[in-house]
């Protein structure tokens, strides 16, 4: 329920919020508020602000402006990130989370000024860019998983993701002054989608798009744990013997597959089918252990 990275991210974000709002704001060095100094050094300011520091592109994602901001970000992180970390492994998930946050920060610095005016001394804080990256990855991997809005209204993950993205695009295009970093949200989502598509997809992972018979917009993702077969020999259509030789090679490959490898594939498929149908909590302790051990091998 609380894999390592999710657990530590919750602790760090909640800890920073408590320290900032309940301790630093009360401390002063002469007439200078320590909380104000903390904000000016670690929140993300626009590049033309006198308070801008390069490291703010990383530190801003661990700060939040209010309890509700913190609560909904951390709840979404746990809700959607838990299964991603259990599938990908902790190192891969933390790298993905960080890259989405950095992408959101850079989008806020470089792209947001093209659509809306942000006063140079108004900082951006929050993990929302990383959370949008987590949300879009969940939608890619589990497009037909039902999400219950307010614990009552069911909606498939793919539609929820599209709705969220549509709201953010509308907010950016309408140049609404809501005080919310909509460009950063979109930046985190876009960077996350590209990272899944072009980095994780080409690594040793091959992702399953868990789906029913209905079509969806994420059908290009394949089986996460499927073993990749070697490419077939080029076929020379002018020589019948080449075609026969190709068939022999294909048959020889299938005959030479180790039995334990086939058993491994069957067990992984069974666990993933159960996972996609009923969720991570439905797995037995033995199945969770097996899935965690195998995911570490291919990380």
C-alpha positions in Angstrom: 0.0 0.0 0.0 2.9 2.4 0.6 5.9 1.4 -1.5 9.2 3.1 -0.5 9.3 6.2 -2.8 5.6 7.0 -2.3 6.1 6.7 1.5 9.2 9.0 1.5 7.6 11.5 -0.8 4.6 11.8 1.5 6.8 12.2 4.5 9.0 14.8 2.8 6.2 16.9 1.4 4.2 16.8 4.7 7.3 17.5 6.7 8.3 20.6 4.6 4.7 21.9 4.8 4.6 21.6 8.6 8.1 23.1 9.1 7.3 26.0 6.7 3.9 27.0 8.1 4.2 26.1 11.7 7.8 26.9 12.5 9.6 29.1 10.0 6.9 31.7 9.8 7.2 32.2 13.5 11.0 32.7 13.4 12.6 36.0 12.7 16.2 37.2 12.4 15.9 40.8 13.4 13.1 42.1 11.2 13.5 39.4 8.6 11.1 36.4 8.6 12.9 33.1 8.2 9.8 31.7 6.4 10.0 34.5 3.8 13.7 33.7 3.2 12.9 30.0 2.8 10.2 30.8 0.3 12.4 33.2 -1.7 15.2 30.6 -2.0 13.3 27.4 -2.7 10.0 28.3 -4.4 10.1 28.7 -8.2 10.3 32.4 -9.4 10.3 33.5 -13.0 13.7 33.7 -14.6 13.6 37.6 -14.7 12.9 37.8 -10.9 15.8 38.9 -8.6 14.8 35.9 -6.4 15.3 33.3 -9.1 17.8 30.5 -8.4 18.6 27.5 -10.7 17.9 24.9 -8.0 14.3 26.2 -7.5 13.3 24.1 -10.6 13.8 21.0 -8.3 12.9 22.3 -4.8 9.6 24.0 -5.7 7.9 20.6 -6.1 8.3 19.8 -2.4 6.5 22.9 -1.3 2.8 23.7 -1.1 0.8 26.8 -0.6 -2.1 25.4 1.5 -3.3 22.3 3.3 -5.8 21.5 0.5 -3.1 21.9 -2.1 -0.9 19.4 -0.2 -3.7 17.0 0.6 -5.1 16.6 -3.0 -1.6 16.3 -4.5 -0.5 13.7 -2.0 -3.8 11.7 -2.3 -3.4 11.6 -6.1 0.2 10.6 -5.7 -0.7 7.7 -3.5 -3.8 6.7 -5.5 -2.2 6.6 -9.0 1.5 6.3 -8.1 1.2 3.2 -5.9 0.6 0.7 -8.8 3.2 2.5 -11.0 5.9 2.1 -8.4 5.0 -1.5 -7.7 5.2 -2.3 -11.5 8.2 -0.2 -12.4 10.3 -0.4 -9.2 11.3 2.4 -6.9 14.3 3.8 -8.9 12.4 4.0 -12.1 9.3 5.6 -10.5 11.4 8.2 -8.6 13.3 9.2 -11.8 10.0 9.5 -13.7 8.4 11.6 -10.9 11.4 13.9 -10.8 11.7 14.3 -14.5 8.0 15.2 -14.8 8.4 17.8 -12.0 11.5 19.3 -13.7 9.6 19.4 -17.0 6.7 21.2 -15.4 9.1 23.8 -13.8 10.9 24.5 -17.1 7.5 24.8 -18.9 6.4 27.3 -16.3 9.7 29.3 -16.8 9.9 29.2 -20.6 6.4 28.6 -22.0 4.0 30.2 -19.5 5.1 33.7 -20.3 3.9 33.2 -23.9 0.3 32.7 -22.7 -0.1 34.7 -19.5 1.6 37.4 -17.6 3.1 36.3 -14.2 4.4 39.0 -12.0 8.2 38.3 -11.5 7.9 38.1 -7.7 5.0 35.6 -7.5 6.4 32.1 -6.9 5.2 28.7 -8.0 5.0 25.8 -5.6 3.6 22.3 -5.6 4.0 18.8 -6.9 1.2 19.1 -9.4 3.4 18.9 -12.4 4.8 15.5 -11.2 1.3 14.4 -10.3 0.0 15.1 -13.8 2.8 13.0 -15.1 1.8 10.2 -12.8 -1.8 10.6 -13.8 -1.1 10.4 -17.6 1.2 7.3 -17.1 -1.6 5.6 -15.2 -4.0 6.5 -18.0 -1.6 5.0 -20.6 -1.2 1.7 -18.6 -4.7 1.3 -17.2 -7.0 3.1 -19.7 -10.1 1.1 -18.7 -9.6 1.1 -15.0 -12.6 2.7 -13.3 -11.9 5.7 -11.1 -14.7 6.6 -8.7 -15.1 10.4 -8.4 -16.2 11.4 -4.9 -16.2 7.6 -4.3 -19.5 7.3 -6.2 -19.3 8.3 -9.9 -17.3 5.7 -12.0 -15.3 6.9 -15.0 -12.6 5.1 -16.9 -9.0 6.4 -16.4 -8.5 7.3 -20.1 -11.6 9.6 -20.0 -10.5 11.2 -16.7 -7.1 11.9 -18.1 -8.6 13.5 -21.2 -10.9 15.7 -19.1 -8.1 16.9 -16.9 -5.9 17.7 -20.0 -8.8 19.4 -21.7 -9.5 21.7 -18.7 -5.8 22.6 -18.5 -5.6 23.4 -22.2 -8.8 25.5 -22.0 -7.4 27.4 -19.0 -4.2 28.2 -20.9 -5.8 29.2 -24.1 -8.3 31.4 -22.4 -5.5 33.0 -20.4 -7.5 32.8 -17.2 -5.9 34.4 -14.2 -6.7 31.7 -11.6 -3.4 31.8 -9.8 -2.9 28.1 -10.9 0.1 27.1 -12.9 -1.8 25.4 -15.8 1.2 25.5 -18.1 3.3 23.6 -15.5 0.5 21.0 -15.2 0.5 20.4 -18.9 4.3 20.5 -19.0 4.5 17.6 -16.5 1.9 15.6 -18.4 3.6 16.1 -21.8 7.0 15.2 -20.5 5.6 12.2 -18.7 3.8 10.9 -21.8 7.0 11.4 -23.9 9.1 9.7 -21.3 6.9 6.6 -21.2 6.5 6.5 -25.0 10.2 7.0 -26.0 12.3 6.0 -23.0 10.5 3.4 -20.8 8.9 1.8 -23.8 12.3 1.3 -25.5 14.0 0.0 -22.3 13.7 -3.6 -21.1 10.1 -2.9 -20.1 7.3 -3.5 -22.5 4.1 -2.1 -21.2 0.7 -3.7 -21.2 -2.2 -1.5 -22.0 -4.9 -3.2 -19.9 -8.1 -2.9 -21.9 -11.4 -4.6 -22.7 -12.9 -5.1 -26.1 -13.6 -1.4 -26.5 -11.0 0.8 -28.3 -8.9 3.4 -26.6 -6.4 6.1 -27.4 -3.5 4.2 -25.8 -3.6 0.9 -27.8 0.1 1.3 -28.9 1.4 0.0 -25.6 2.3 -3.7 -25.5 2.7 -6.4 -22.9 5.0 -5.1 -20.1 6.6 -8.4 -19.3 6.4 -10.1 -22.7 9.7 -11.6 -23.9 10.9 -10.1 -27.1 11.6 -12.6 -29.8 14.6 -12.2 -32.1 13.9 -10.6 -35.4 13.1 -12.9 -38.2 15.7 -13.5 -41.0 15.0 -11.4 -44.1 12.9 -13.3 -46.6 14.1 -13.7 -50.1 10.9 -14.0 -52.1 12.8 -15.3 -55.1 14.2 -18.3 -53.3 11.8 -20.9 -51.9 14.6 -22.4 -49.8 15.1 -19.2 -47.9 11.4 -19.2 -47.0 11.8 -22.8 -45.7 14.9 -22.0 -43.9 13.1 -19.1 -42.1 10.3 -21.5 -41.0 12.9 -24.0 -39.7 14.7 -21.2 -37.7 11.4 -20.1 -36.3 10.4 -23.6 -35.3 13.9 -24.2 -33.8 13.6 -21.1 -31.7 10.3 -22.2 -30.3 11.5 -25.7 -29.6 14.6 -24.4 -27.8 12.8 -22.1 -25.4 13.4 -23.2 -21.9 10.5 -24.6 -20.0 11.1 -22.4 -17.0 11.0 -19.4 -19.2 7.6 -20.4 -20.5 6.4 -21.1 -17.0 7.7 -17.7 -15.9 5.8 -16.0 -18.7 2.5 -17.8 -17.9 2.8 -16.9 -14.2 3.5 -13.2 -15.0 0.5 -13.1 -17.4 -1.8 -14.6 -14.8 -0.7 -12.1 -12.1 -1.0 -9.1 -14.5 -4.5 -10.2 -15.6 -5.5 -10.4 -12.0 -3.9 -7.0 -11.2 -5.6 -5.3 -14.1 -9.0 -6.8 -13.2 -9.1 -6.3 -9.5 -6.2 -4.1 -8.5 -3.0 -4.5 -6.5 -4.7 -5.2 -3.2 -6.3 -8.4 -4.7 -2.9 -10.1 -5.1 -1.7 -12.6 -2.5 1.5 -12.0 -0.5 3.2 -14.6 -2.6 2.1 -12.9 -5.9 3.2 -9.5 -4.6 6.6 -10.9 -3.6 7.0 -12.6 -7.0 6.0 -9.5 -8.9 8.3 -7.3 -6.9 11.3 -9.7 -7.3 10.8 -10.0 -11.1 10.4 -6.2 -11.6 13.7 -5.7 -9.9 15.4 -8.0 -12.4 14.2 -6.0 -15.4 14.5 -2.5 -13.9 
